[in-house]
Amino acid sequence: MNQEQSKRLGQLLSMGIPLPIAYAIALDPEQAQAGLAAGTELFVTGANTALDAIAQPKKAKRKVSAYNRRYKAAFKKIAPKHKAKNGKWKAGGFKRAVKAAHKEAKK
């Protein structure tokens, strides 16, 4: 199973399609549609519905707020002060860094 088929399988399973049907559709969508000739009309209907759902465009990402940008910059500036020399957080350091970054971002 290649990466594209694996991604397609994950999408089908997230839509609630049972694993045996989703696996067959993910491996070969054309063969799933050819199942109509074999008299498995229900299988094909499920395949077409699933393939149509996969073809839907993705939602647009949300816009990052001005506050979030200020917080990000403040956190990057403050974080090193709350870390040890080896790069690990000091005891309670992350919590204090978050609090200080929020305070800085509000200014």
ZASETOR-576229 format. One line per field, with one value per residue: x, y, z of N, C-alpha, C, O, CB in turn. Coordinates in Angstrom, 3 decimals, m for minus. Glycine has a CB too. Example, Ala and Ser with C-alpha at 12.3 -4.5 7.8 and 13.67 -1.06 7.14 Angstrom:
2
nX: 13.190;12.850
nY: m5.690;m2.250
nZ: 7.800;7.080
caX: 12.300;13.670
caY: m4.500;m1.060
caZ: 7.800;7.140
cX: 13.200;12.900
cY: m3.300;0.030
cZ: 7.800;7.870
oX: 14.236;13.409
oY: m3.319;1.138
oZ: 8.465;8.039
cbX: 11.308;14.084
cbY: m4.473;m0.598
cbZ: 9.046;5.725
This chain:
107
nX: 0.864;0.730;1.621;m0.390;m2.617;m2.834;m3.472;m5.947;m7.370;m7.440;m9.043;m11.449;m12.105;m12.428;m14.773;m16.592;m16.917;m17.016;m14.153;m13.479;m14.749;m13.769;m11.031;m10.904;m11.813;m9.871;m7.568;m8.125;m9.973;m11.254;m11.780;m13.577;m15.761;m16.312;m17.547;m20.267;m21.064;m20.806;m22.951;m22.997;m24.355;m24.795;m22.261;m20.899;m22.358;m21.702;m18.964;m18.915;m20.064;m18.168;m15.875;m16.699;m16.892;m14.238;m13.204;m14.048;m13.249;m10.680;m11.120;m10.498;m7.590;m7.615;m7.303;m4.450;m4.527;m3.840;m3.135;m2.240;0.068;1.623;1.874;3.289;5.763;6.564;6.755;8.831;10.906;11.033;11.231;13.954;15.018;13.817;14.784;17.150;20.776;21.214;19.012;16.621;13.494;13.380;12.438;9.051;9.315;8.178;5.500;5.768;6.955;4.928;2.979;4.349;4.734;2.094;1.462;3.255;2.336;m0.116;0.448
nY: m1.180;2.090;5.525;7.310;5.627;4.835;7.256;7.751;5.579;6.234;8.546;7.467;5.729;7.594;8.720;6.887;4.550;1.029;m1.049;m3.333;m2.573;0.016;m0.499;m1.937;0.024;1.990;0.746;0.267;2.310;2.297;m0.402;m0.813;0.612;m0.939;m3.051;m2.951;m4.345;m6.905;m7.163;m5.976;m3.603;m1.963;m1.785;m0.282;2.099;2.995;3.302;5.324;7.454;7.744;8.376;10.790;12.349;12.446;13.963;16.497;19.937;21.117;22.729;26.207;27.485;28.969;32.466;33.840;35.491;38.905;39.121;36.535;36.450;38.388;37.151;34.843;35.906;37.140;34.923;33.458;35.224;35.303;32.632;31.440;32.457;30.992;28.485;25.818;25.515;23.321;23.271;22.210;22.720;24.746;24.036;24.530;26.398;26.549;27.168;29.666;31.064;31.081;32.581;35.028;35.672;36.041;38.262;40.115;40.196;41.430;44.067
nZ: 0.000;m1.013;m0.189;m1.017;m1.242;1.390;2.620;1.405;2.426;5.156;5.056;4.139;6.248;8.293;7.521;8.252;6.840;6.592;7.340;5.543;3.118;2.733;2.475;0.066;m1.726;m1.373;m2.342;m5.095;m6.755;m9.283;m9.761;m7.732;m8.667;m10.870;m9.717;m9.989;m12.272;m11.359;m9.783;m7.327;m6.296;m4.067;m2.970;m4.915;m4.848;m2.309;m2.767;m4.724;m3.288;m1.288;m2.800;m3.951;m1.657;m0.890;m2.921;m2.330;m1.769;0.472;3.687;4.163;5.790;9.036;9.732;11.216;14.271;15.288;17.961;18.472;16.907;18.213;20.721;20.037;19.187;21.574;23.278;22.082;22.561;25.351;26.261;26.301;28.693;30.618;30.412;30.934;30.591;28.956;27.339;28.242;29.936;32.863;36.279;36.532;34.601;31.988;32.466;33.701;31.605;29.664;30.997;31.286;28.593;27.704;29.224;28.172;25.524;25.762;26.135
caX: 0.000;1.552;1.216;m1.658;m3.655;m2.965;m4.192;m7.324;m7.978;m7.709;m10.183;m12.650;m12.425;m12.913;m16.145;m17.452;m17.064;m16.409;m12.799;m13.347;m15.162;m12.829;m9.749;m11.043;m11.921;m8.584;m6.591;m8.421;m11.309;m11.866;m12.292;m14.756;m16.867;m16.608;m18.330;m21.657;m21.287;m20.881;m24.204;m22.828;m24.771;m24.603;m20.825;m20.544;m22.967;m20.828;m17.693;m19.111;m20.272;m16.885;m14.975;m17.181;m16.545;m12.795;m12.930;m14.447;m12.085;m10.375;m11.476;m9.405;m7.032;m8.043;m6.324;m3.798;m4.882;m2.744;m2.713;m1.470;1.400;2.356;2.178;4.342;7.025;6.920;7.154;10.165;11.868;11.079;11.488;15.328;15.275;13.210;15.364;18.492;21.814;21.107;17.831;15.413;12.798;13.633;11.252;8.015;9.730;7.245;4.316;6.135;7.209;3.620;2.366;5.083;4.484;0.752;1.537;3.965;1.510;m1.241;0.907
caY: 0.000;3.283;6.625;7.850;4.674;4.891;8.496;7.542;4.654;7.003;9.420;6.633;5.248;8.722;8.997;5.859;3.407;m0.160;m1.341;m4.157;m1.805;1.131;m1.033;m2.249;1.293;2.680;0.079;0.422;2.909;1.886;m1.758;m0.698;1.026;m2.067;m4.014;m2.865;m5.431;m8.149;m7.174;m5.423;m2.211;m1.262;m1.539;0.808;3.326;3.420;3.736;6.629;8.434;7.949;9.068;12.165;13.039;12.685;14.993;17.803;20.780;21.266;24.015;27.176;27.631;30.190;33.548;33.996;36.801;39.801;38.753;35.287;36.793;39.073;36.149;33.976;36.650;37.331;33.633;33.135;36.109;35.035;31.217;31.091;32.858;29.987;27.190;25.542;25.600;22.188;23.448;21.712;23.727;24.752;23.644;25.558;27.401;26.685;27.866;31.073;31.657;31.307;33.690;36.252;35.969;36.606;39.603;40.942;40.334;42.322;45.462
caZ: 0.000;m1.075;0.698;m1.490;m0.876;2.844;2.927;0.970;3.390;6.371;4.808;4.062;7.595;9.092;7.104;8.812;5.934;7.199;6.882;4.335;1.940;2.587;2.014;m1.359;m2.461;m1.290;m3.196;m6.507;m6.904;m10.548;m9.578;m6.872;m9.527;m11.753;m8.953;m10.421;m13.230;m10.604;m9.042;m5.983;m6.468;m2.799;m2.844;m5.828;m4.329;m1.216;m3.342;m5.361;m2.228;m0.633;m3.725;m4.065;m0.413;m0.905;m3.920;m1.805;m1.444;1.896;4.282;4.209;7.128;9.703;9.724;12.518;14.825;15.646;19.316;18.396;16.383;19.290;21.743;19.496;19.239;22.981;23.838;21.559;23.203;26.789;26.545;26.696;30.077;31.498;30.075;31.445;29.557;28.030;26.514;28.896;30.736;34.301;37.048;36.451;33.635;30.868;32.969;33.899;30.290;29.045;31.711;30.945;27.178;27.638;29.799;27.188;24.320;26.055;26.126
cX: 0.900;0.960;m0.140;m2.819;m3.896;m3.750;m5.667;m8.058;m8.334;m8.911;m11.482;m13.075;m12.968;m14.344;m17.107;m17.699;m16.362;m15.073;m12.737;m13.717;m14.166;m11.494;m9.807;m11.105;m10.569;m7.556;m6.852;m9.828;m12.011;m12.471;m13.539;m15.965;m17.259;m17.422;m19.798;m21.990;m21.434;m22.137;m24.081;m23.116;m24.537;m23.148;m20.413;m21.124;m22.129;m19.502;m17.831;m19.303;m18.950;m15.928;m15.401;m16.805;m15.060;m12.469;m13.321;m13.216;m11.922;m10.844;m10.255;m8.904;m7.492;m6.914;m5.758;m4.077;m3.645;m2.223;m1.836;m0.068;2.246;2.771;3.336;5.703;7.497;7.415;8.556;11.240;12.086;11.533;12.925;15.672;14.763;13.703;16.754;19.489;21.688;19.840;16.544;14.785;13.214;12.335;10.246;8.292;8.749;6.028;4.609;6.375;5.892;2.950;3.015;4.822;3.089;0.748;2.186;3.091;0.345;m0.842;0.668
cY: 1.228;4.394;7.198;6.936;4.693;6.125;8.341;6.629;5.387;7.913;8.626;6.148;6.376;9.102;7.921;4.673;2.204;m0.509;m2.207;m3.403;m0.681;0.652;m1.323;m0.974;1.995;2.056;0.326;0.982;2.479;0.489;m1.728;m0.276;m0.097;m3.141;m4.004;m4.004;m6.767;m8.209;m6.651;m3.922;m1.392;m0.878;m0.335;2.129;3.876;3.947;5.112;7.729;8.768;8.727;10.521;12.967;13.352;13.841;16.392;18.636;20.920;22.632;24.927;27.284;28.947;31.217;33.682;35.405;37.613;39.456;37.506;35.541;37.476;38.082;35.258;34.658;36.822;36.028;33.250;33.972;35.727;33.613;30.912;31.443;31.812;28.576;27.060;25.613;24.485;22.255;22.932;22.846;23.610;24.342;24.794;26.607;27.618;27.497;29.354;31.774;31.977;32.519;35.012;36.647;36.563;38.044;40.571;41.203;41.304;43.784;46.124
cZ: 0.000;m0.218;0.286;m1.094;0.627;3.268;2.575;1.940;4.678;6.215;4.774;5.444;8.462;8.729;7.587;7.892;6.565;6.547;5.627;3.053;1.681;2.028;0.515;m2.195;m2.488;m2.224;m4.677;m6.697;m8.191;m10.428;m8.690;m7.694;m10.480;m11.032;m9.321;m11.378;m12.509;m9.744;m7.630;m6.034;m5.201;m2.603;m3.685;m5.335;m3.188;m1.727;m3.959;m4.327;m1.555;m1.523;m3.920;m2.823;m0.359;m1.840;m3.442;m1.492;0.062;2.379;4.280;5.652;7.729;9.676;11.131;13.025;15.168;17.039;19.279;17.877;17.455;20.373;21.290;19.594;20.678;23.597;23.369;22.237;24.668;27.114;26.963;28.147;31.068;31.185;30.681;30.286;28.519;27.167;27.123;29.714;32.201;35.008;37.042;35.393;32.496;31.299;33.141;32.563;29.581;29.668;31.338;29.491;26.998;28.145;28.815;25.952;24.529;25.970;24.785
oX: 1.731;m0.085;m0.954;m3.873;m5.035;m4.592;m6.539;m9.227;m9.416;m9.716;m12.496;m14.262;m13.863;m15.048;m18.312;m18.601;m15.229;m14.883;m12.002;m13.069;m13.766;m10.893;m8.876;m10.502;m10.171;m6.758;m5.915;m10.784;m13.231;m13.560;m14.453;m17.076;m18.425;m17.937;m20.515;m23.081;m22.118;m22.363;m24.977;m22.227;m24.119;m22.839;m19.667;m20.458;m21.878;m18.967;m16.979;m18.759;m18.653;m15.244;m14.546;m16.439;m14.660;m11.550;m12.961;m12.227;m12.888;m10.956;m9.119;m9.678;m7.728;m5.734;m6.497;m3.889;m2.549;m1.016;m0.818;0.887;3.434;3.887;4.244;6.678;8.683;8.386;9.372;12.353;13.206;12.164;13.108;16.522;15.216;13.116;17.443;19.089;22.015;19.622;15.468;15.458;13.379;11.269;10.553;7.574;8.515;5.584;3.796;6.035;5.763;2.419;2.325;4.701;2.919;0.112;1.727;3.107;m0.125;m1.691;0.997
oY: 1.398;4.213;7.535;7.408;4.579;6.056;8.745;6.861;5.182;8.043;9.062;6.153;6.154;9.728;8.024;3.874;2.334;m0.292;m1.858;m3.578;m0.451;1.330;m0.996;m0.909;2.536;2.769;0.567;0.212;2.313;0.236;m2.531;m0.749;m0.197;m4.053;m4.952;m4.570;m7.664;m9.199;m6.862;m3.093;m0.237;0.216;0.528;3.162;5.079;4.920;5.977;8.822;9.932;9.637;11.398;14.138;14.396;14.616;17.379;18.098;20.850;23.574;24.463;27.189;29.920;30.872;33.643;36.386;37.074;39.492;37.429;34.923;37.186;38.154;34.960;34.051;36.669;36.028;32.776;33.497;35.818;33.402;30.168;30.796;31.753;27.592;28.054;25.755;24.679;21.369;23.185;23.792;22.505;24.309;25.898;27.603;28.755;28.398;30.199;32.947;33.034;33.379;36.003;37.834;37.498;38.923;41.701;42.304;41.927;44.650;47.297
oZ: 0.892;0.407;1.146;m0.666;1.081;4.165;3.344;2.250;5.230;7.137;5.317;5.772;9.277;9.523;7.358;8.143;7.029;5.350;4.704;2.021;0.540;1.194;m0.220;m3.266;m3.520;m2.832;m5.438;m6.792;m8.200;m10.944;m8.879;m7.452;m10.861;m11.678;m9.003;m11.308;m13.002;m9.049;m6.813;m5.837;m5.281;m2.130;m3.221;m5.396;m3.112;m1.195;m3.754;m4.479;m1.286;m1.055;m4.041;m2.928;0.155;m1.571;m4.085;m0.995;0.821;1.595;4.385;6.603;7.013;9.607;12.115;12.305;15.317;17.279;19.968;18.345;17.595;20.888;22.065;20.035;20.971;24.354;24.159;22.463;25.170;28.150;27.927;28.758;32.211;31.635;30.910;29.130;27.348;26.340;26.580;30.121;32.717;34.394;37.492;35.302;32.085;30.587;32.770;32.407;28.964;28.964;31.099;29.189;26.215;27.563;28.645;25.400;23.577;25.756;24.608
cbX: m0.978;1.703;2.280;m1.623;m3.276;m1.583;m3.578;m7.360;m7.025;m6.496;m9.996;m12.409;m11.187;m11.998;m16.220;m18.745;m16.474;m17.363;m12.045;m14.217;m16.589;m12.612;m9.378;m12.299;m12.994;m8.063;m6.593;m8.271;m11.201;m10.827;m11.204;m14.504;m16.492;m15.310;m18.184;m21.933;m20.133;m19.647;m24.748;m21.385;m26.243;m25.078;m20.022;m21.045;m24.415;m20.586;m17.203;m20.313;m21.282;m16.270;m14.940;m18.706;m16.947;m12.032;m13.664;m15.322;m12.228;m8.857;m12.022;m9.867;m5.492;m8.477;m6.961;m2.253;m5.752;m3.203;m3.940;m2.179;1.275;1.494;0.928;4.039;6.867;5.717;6.145;10.213;11.400;9.719;11.151;16.299;14.623;11.691;15.425;18.550;23.193;21.125;18.042;15.736;11.264;14.132;11.635;7.862;11.041;6.809;3.851;7.389;8.066;2.721;2.458;6.600;4.638;m0.231;2.323;5.286;0.974;m1.800;2.385
cbY: 0.006;3.749;7.740;8.040;3.264;4.890;9.695;6.954;3.475;7.824;10.181;5.436;4.630;9.926;9.116;6.458;3.726;m1.351;m2.012;m5.392;m1.231;1.831;m2.315;m3.099;2.214;2.660;m1.408;m0.918;4.422;1.919;m2.677;0.310;2.286;m2.670;m3.744;m1.509;m5.501;m8.309;m8.549;m5.699;m2.146;m2.125;m2.784;0.506;3.067;2.272;2.735;6.585;7.913;6.613;8.345;12.188;12.197;11.412;14.670;17.645;22.174;21.087;23.830;28.574;27.556;29.896;34.896;33.726;36.636;41.277;38.517;34.271;37.708;40.202;35.291;33.603;38.024;37.866;32.541;33.353;37.558;35.279;30.403;31.786;34.213;30.036;27.001;24.144;25.547;20.880;22.791;20.481;23.574;26.168;23.254;26.226;27.025;25.296;27.254;31.181;30.705;30.063;33.470;36.061;34.692;35.752;39.580;40.257;38.969;42.025;45.536
cbZ: 1.237;m2.516;0.691;m3.012;m1.336;3.509;2.161;m0.443;3.693;6.750;3.496;3.138;8.253;8.910;5.591;9.181;4.508;7.095;7.973;4.462;2.127;3.937;2.796;m1.603;m1.819;0.145;m2.919;m7.237;m6.873;m11.685;m8.959;m5.729;m10.319;m12.296;m7.492;m11.088;m14.245;m9.734;m9.004;m5.433;m6.862;m1.632;m3.267;m7.256;m3.857;m0.258;m4.389;m6.302;m1.193;m0.246;m5.078;m4.274;0.799;m1.336;m5.204;m0.545;m2.088;2.160;5.725;3.670;7.096;11.156;9.240;12.422;16.066;15.589;20.223;17.500;15.145;19.906;22.050;18.030;18.568;23.772;23.445;20.042;23.102;27.398;25.340;25.784;30.365;31.380;28.551;32.146;30.199;28.812;25.228;29.806;30.596;34.792;38.513;37.776;33.075;30.345;34.307;34.781;29.424;29.192;33.211;31.182;26.317;28.451;31.123;26.769;23.895;27.434;26.473
